[in-house]
Amino acid sequence: MIARSTMAFIYSKLVPQIPSSLARYHIGPESNFFISGSYRPRTNSEASDDRSLKDEWQREVYEFAHKVAYGREVKTVCDFGCGSGYKLMQHLKAFRTVGIEIQPALDFLNATYPDREWMYSDFKTIPSFPVDLFISSDAIQELPNPDLLIELIERLRCLKS
């Protein structure tokens, strides 16, 4: 399943459909990346500084990911644009996780959770291991070209278990 929206992506070969609680975010036309008609892509890649945030936004995405992961044979979780990493660690720390971020969040993540895997977001580098569950919450609207994220998901999907 891939849900394209300004709010959340959750991809897993194990999930047959988007839950109704998240379906409301899938609101725009395909020509606009399924994002609302008012969406305009950013022309730079400056990210929001989410290092101080906990679960003020998108908690339901991680709660759903938790249900997916515990209800199926999920071993690894990848979170693109994981911000402070707080929700990933709160809901999915029992799994092998990798967070993908840019600076300054990447340094913060390495210092705060040194026993976890963190990667720089350059859209070229992907984990060297298969990913069972992919999350991206409140990140796509930050991208000048959302298709880069879709291509990254496709490369992850093609990794052999």
Secondary structure as the mmCIF struct_conf table of DSSP 4:
data_model
#
loop_
_struct_conf.conf_type_id
_struct_conf.id
_struct_conf.beg_label_comp_id
_struct_conf.beg_label_asym_id
_struct_conf.beg_label_seq_id
_struct_conf.end_label_comp_id
_struct_conf.end_label_asym_id
_struct_conf.end_label_seq_id
BEND BEND1 SER A 5 MET A 7
STRN STRN1 ALA A 8 TYR A 11
TURN_TY1_P TURN_TY1_P1 LYS A 13 LEU A 14
BEND BEND2 GLN A 17 GLN A 17
HELX_RH_AL_P HELX_RH_AL_P1 SER A 20 ALA A 23
TURN_TY1_P TURN_TY1_P2 ARG A 24 TYR A 25
BEND BEND3 GLY A 28 GLY A 28
HELX_RH_3T_P HELX_RH_3T_P1 GLU A 30 ASN A 32
TURN_TY1_P TURN_TY1_P3 PHE A 33 PHE A 34
TURN_TY1_P TURN_TY1_P4 GLY A 37 SER A 38
BEND BEND4 THR A 43 ASN A 44
HELX_LH_PP_P HELX_LH_PP_P1 GLU A 46 SER A 48
TURN_TY1_P TURN_TY1_P5 ARG A 51 SER A 52
BEND BEND5 LYS A 54 TRP A 57
HELX_RH_AL_P HELX_RH_AL_P2 ARG A 59 GLY A 71
TURN_TY1_P TURN_TY1_P6 ARG A 72 GLU A 73
STRN STRN2 THR A 76 PHE A 80
TURN_TY1_P TURN_TY1_P7 GLY A 81 GLY A 81
TURN_TY1_P TURN_TY1_P8 GLY A 83 SER A 84
BEND BEND6 GLY A 85 GLY A 85
HELX_RH_AL_P HELX_RH_AL_P3 TYR A 86 LEU A 92
TURN_TY1_P TURN_TY1_P9 LYS A 93 ALA A 94
BEND BEND7 PHE A 95 PHE A 95
STRN STRN3 ARG A 96 GLU A 101
TURN_TY1_P TURN_TY1_P10 GLN A 103 PRO A 104
HELX_RH_AL_P HELX_RH_AL_P4 ALA A 105 THR A 112
TURN_TY1_P TURN_TY1_P11 PRO A 114 ASP A 115
BEND BEND8 ARG A 116 ARG A 116
STRN STRN4 GLU A 117 TYR A 120
BEND BEND9 PHE A 123 LYS A 124
BEND BEND10 SER A 128 PHE A 129
BEND BEND11 ASP A 132 ASP A 132
STRN STRN5 LEU A 133 SER A 137
BEND BEND12 ASP A 138 ASP A 138
HELX_RH_3T_P HELX_RH_3T_P2 ILE A 140 GLU A 142
BEND BEND13 PRO A 144 PRO A 144
TURN_TY1_P TURN_TY1_P12 PRO A 146 PRO A 146
HELX_RH_AL_P HELX_RH_AL_P5 ASP A 147 ARG A 157
TURN_TY1_P TURN_TY1_P13 CYS A 158 CYS A 158
BEND BEND14 LEU A 159 LEU A 159
#
